[in-house]
Amino acid sequence: MNVLGNFENQFVKVKVVGVNTAGEKFSSGVAALNQMLEQNLPGVKYFAVDRHDVKNLDGCKAIHKFRLLDTADEKILTEALRGADLIFVVAEAVWENIKVVALAAHCAKKIGVPVIFIAGGNFDDAEDEIIFDALTKLPEKNFEFDAGKVVENFVEAVTLDGQPKIDVKAISETVKESAAIIGYGEREGKNAVVKAAKAALDHAESSEENFKAAKKILFNVTAAKGNLSLEEAQKLSKLFKRRAPHAEISFGFSIDDWLVQKVKFLLLAAQ
């Protein structure tokens, strides 16, 4: 695992595409961008997309807004996404406007970096229509907040100091051969690391019944410095090994002393 200092990591570029799937209404996939903008995450740019008219995006605070109706529009969005190291596509109620979601993901995939899809709860049976490298499914309730948490966890995993440290290359290596699944969890207080890990595991297993067939597992723990230990990470590796016995497991730490007793846990598993 590469050990990178914060000086290098601060230049990681993340781009998030929120897709409006509600026609003239304002869907949660785009509303999630407003939630993320309040977090002021470093190195992140936000792009709102509508199938027909950018006026439908008036309620979104993202600076960059795109119509995605024809080939010319696709080229414009693709060019705007170039230069990213990591791309997220966020869409709730996917089936309500599957074509624009698929086109947005297709544009993202052309960039050649990991594409992480954050999907609403009705994503089942849409996987054949949409291209992505990693997937997390979120319930409709609190979708905007939870989508922001997923992006936050990834950004912290690759930008904050820590040792051992995961980076975008490690994420790419994990997802390059098959679509991966994502789980995340946050807990605080006694045994927070283990509880957050189990929450992430439950989230991942609820998203994909074939978790036990995973060949690669990458996880990251974000916590205050005193709450991180190699010994505990190795114990968690054994926990995941019991659930996915054929998986090669690697991990990283991200130090955030502002968390005090809270622990954030990110899990990425691929077959």
N, C-alpha and C positions, 0 to 999 in steps of 0.2 A: 504494500500500500504506500502510495506516495505521501510524503510529509511536506505540506506546503504552508508557508507562512501567510499571515493575513495580507501582507503587501502584495503577494501574487494573487491571492484569492479575490481581492477587492475588485479586480478587473473582469471577473466572470460576468458575462452578459446574459440575462434571462429575459425572455419575451413571453408575454401572456396574451393569448387571443380569447376574448370573451365573445361567444356567438349568441346572437339574439334569435331565439327559436319561437317567439310568440307573436310574429307578425307585427302589427302596429302597437302591440303592447310592449312592455319592458320586461324581459325574462330574467330569471335568476342567473343565467350564465353571464349576462352583461352586468347585472347588479353586483355580482361578485367582484368585479373590477373596482367598484367604488369602495367595497370593504377592504380590498388589498391596498388601494391607494392610501388609505388611512394608516396603514402599517409602515409606510415610508421605507420599504425594503431597498437595500442598496443594489444598484446595477440592474433594476427591473424596469422594463418599459411595457406599457399596456396598450392593446389594440382591440377596439370594439368593431364587430362585424354584423351587418344586417344583409339579408338576402336581396331586398328591394330598394330601400331608401335610408340614407344615413339620418334623416330626420327622426326615424324611429329610435335613434340612439341619443336623443337630446338629453335624456336624464342621466347619461353616463358621463363621469368626470374625466375619463381618459381623453388625452389630447388627440390620439390617432384613431380615426373612425373611417370605416370602409364599407362600400357596397360590394357585394360579391354575387354578381348576376351573370357575367359572361367571361370569356377568355381574357379579355383585356383587364378586367377587374382582378382576375386570378394573378396575372403577371404583376400588377401593382402591389398586391398584398405580399406575394412571394418576395419581391425586391425589398419591401419594408422589413421583412423578417430576417433578411440576410445579416450576417454578423453575430447572430445569437449563438451562445454555447449550449443553451437548453431552452426548449419551447414547451409551454403549456397551452392546451386547448381546453376551454371550459364551456360546457353546454349542459343545461338542465332541461328536462322534457325533450330529449333528443329526437324522438319520433315525430314531434310536432312540426319539425322542419329539417328532416334528415339530410336533405340535399345540401343545404348551406353548411351544415356541420361537417359533412364528408368533404366538401370543397375546401373548407378552412383547414382541416387536418391534412388534406392532400398538399396544399400550399406549404404547410409547415414541414411536411416530410421531405419536400424538395431541398430543404436547406442542408440536410445531411447531419443533423445533430439529434440527440434523443428528443422524441415528442411524447410528452406525458399528457394523457387524456383524463380529465376530471369530468365524470359523467353523472347525470341525474339517475335516480332510482329506476327509471323506465328504460334503461339502456339495454336490457336483455334482448337478444336477437338482432341487435344493431351492429354487432361486432364485425360482421362480414361486409358492412357498408363503409366502415371507417378505418383508416390506417393510423396506427399508433405504435409506440414502442413499450409503453407502460400504461396501466389503467388503474384508476380507483373509482369505485362507485359510491356515491353519497346519497343519503335519503333526501327527500324534498324539504323536510323540516330543517331549518338552519343551513340550507345549502350554501348560501353566500359566505357565511362565517366559516364553515368547514372547508370549503374550497380555498379560502384564504389561508387556513391553517396548513393545508397540504403544501401550497406554494412556499409559505414561510418556512416550513420544515426543510424543504429542499434547499432553499437559499441559505439558510443557516448551516446546513450540512456542508455546503461547498465553500462558504465564505468565512465563517468564524474560525479562529485559531483552535487547534486541537492536535493531539497525537495519540494514536495513528489518525490520519486524516483521509477522508474520501474526497474525491474530486470528480469533475464531470467525466473524465476518462474512465474512472471506475464505474460510474453509472452506465456509460456507453458499453463497456465490456459486459456488464451484467445483462443488458437488454438486447444486445446485438443479434442474438440467434433466435429469439422468440419473444412474443409479447409478454411483458412482466405484469405482475400485480403489486399493488401498493397497499400498505397498512400504516396507520399512524395512531399514536395515543399520547395523551398528556395526563400526568398524575402528580400529586404532591403529597408531602408528608412521609410517614414511615414506609419503607420499602417502595418508594416511588418509582425507582428504575424498573423493578420487576413488574409492578402493576402497569406501568406505561407500556412495557414490552408485551405483556399479555393482552392489553387493549389493542395494540397494533396487530398482534397475531390474530385476535378475534376478528378485527376489521378485514384483514387479508383473507382469512378463511371464509368469511361470509361473502366475499366478492368472488371467490373462485374455489370450487370444491376440489380441484386437483392440486391444491397447495402441496400436498404430501409428495407430489411427483417433481417438485422443484429441483433443479440441478444447481442453481446458484442463488444464494441469499446474501444480500448486502443490507446491513442495518447501521443506523447512526443514532447516537445518544447525545442530546443537547442538554446541558445542565451546568450548574455552578461547579467550579473546579474541584471542590471537596466532595462532590457527589459522583465523581467519575473514578472508576478503577478498572484496570485490566482484568483483575480476578473476577469481578462481577460480569464483565463483558464475556469472558470465557464461559461462565456458568450459563449465560443467556444463549451462547452459541450451542451449548449442549441441549438446552431446551428446544431450540429450533431444529436441532439434529434429530431429536426424537420425533418431531412432527414431519420432518422432511429428511429421511435417513440418507438420501443420495445426494444431498446438496453440499456444495462447497461454500463455506460460510466465511465472510469477511466483514469487518466493521470499522467504524470511525467514531471519533469524539468531536464535539463542538462545545467550546467553553463560553458560557454566558452567565457571568456572576450576578446579573440582574434577576435571574430566575430564583435565586435563593434556594427554596426547597422544591420548586417545581422541576419536573423532568419531561422532556419531549423525546419521543421515540419514533423513528422513521424506519420502515421495513420495505425492502424491494426484493421480490422473488421471481425468478424466471426458470422456465423449463429448458 
